[in-house]
Amino acid sequence: MSPLARKRLGKAALNGAGIIVFLFAIFPVYWMIGIAFKPNDQIFTTDFIPFPSPPTLDHVERVFTKGIAGHSIWQFLLNSTIVAVSAVLIGAVFALLAATAVARFRFRFRTSFLILLLIVQMVPAEALLIPLFLMARRLGLADQLLGLIVINVGLTLPFSVWMLRTFVAAVPKELEEASWIDGASRFTTFWRVLFPLVAPGLVATSIFAFITTWNEFAYALTLINDQGKYTMPAALGFFIGQRSTDWGAIMAASTLMMIPVLIFFLLVQRRMVSGLVAGAVKG
């Protein structure tokens, strides 16, 4: 076999593997959207029906008109948006400052701090549920969206700091030193030089934090008692009854819940895929 043929064969194998991974990842989304528009007799049938025939809007209409547990679905979406956006913004600030300190400064127990970040990531979030609930109750943050925001910042911050540290360390320190020579202050150097180059990494960690917070269920269900303050994942539990489960409504609400994540990703994808230090250093 010629080198050109081997190259084409390898490229075809990689493309085939990529298509398989894509189909494997997209199938649950396709199944969720399909059930959202299927009549009940097609949802519970044992026959394989790839597409709803005919499609129905009953589940979507029921979710929008009747709401969930007497509350409008927009209320739960608003609660999720407040928690997720606030956790992302607050976490991004603390993660960027902490990552810069770890990557640029040498201090005692620096290595221990980095190891501690990894250890925290190894602890299941459910194992921290009771301690964090007791702390939130003592601080008066129970049954408050602010409590959820603080907890989600704490849950996503270790990974964000660890990931951002590599982005900050990859930025040449000579760029900052050149800025200092030109008379810029440390804050100006941080804002005008370091921040634009670390922005792709900050966007990547923000996407992780947003998706993690948006889909968080256990803490939202445990910490919040007022049903009107539930986030969307916790509100979906109202469709599960003792005798039956309204799968059509669950999938319709889940499809609606997926849209803000897609919008957030589309807004920031250009920043995420842009080069880290492309064009920063020439020659």
Buried (B, 14 or more C-beta within 10 A) or exposed (E): EEEEEEEEEEEEEEEEEEEEEEEEEEEEEEEBBBBBBBBEEBBEEEEEBEEBEEEBEBBBEBBBEEBBEEBBBEBBBBBBBBBBBBBBEBBBEBBBEBBBBBBBEEEEEEEEBBEEBEEBEEEEBEEBBEEBBEBBEEEEBBBBBBBBBBBBBBBBBBBBBBBBBEBBEEBEEEBBEEBEEEEBEEEEBBEEBBBEBBBBBBBBBBBBBBBBBBBBEEBBBBBBEEBEBBBBBBBBBBBEEEEEEBBBBBBBBBBBBBEBBEEBBEEBEEBBEEEEBEEEEEE
